[in-house]
């Protein structure tokens, strides 16, 4: 199993909109081949910082999901980000 932890910072005044966007991705991501779980977390003391924890059967499954996401929807959401999202893969025992 592979765990992907993504970090997101909202643009000024866009914390709630970014939160809703990240939540709106759940149906697409969880329906993707190899997705085991998807969770959006908001930092306790900063409403503009988010972590997304995804569990996948493989890195390739995650990458295929990202590559298949509609480009126009992602470009429409780019104004919500203060900086490019960051993400790292980890291996899990589950």
Secondary structure as GFF3:
##gff-version 3
##sequence-region A 1 94
A	DSSP	beta_strand	2	9	.	.	.	ID=ss1
A	DSSP	alpha_helix	15	24	.	.	.	ID=ss2
A	DSSP	alpha_helix	26	30	.	.	.	ID=ss3
A	DSSP	beta_strand	35	42	.	.	.	ID=ss4
A	DSSP	beta_strand	49	56	.	.	.	ID=ss5
A	DSSP	alpha_helix	59	68	.	.	.	ID=ss6
A	DSSP	alpha_helix	71	77	.	.	.	ID=ss7
A	DSSP	three_ten_helix	78	80	.	.	.	ID=ss8
A	DSSP	beta_strand	86	91	.	.	.	ID=ss9
###
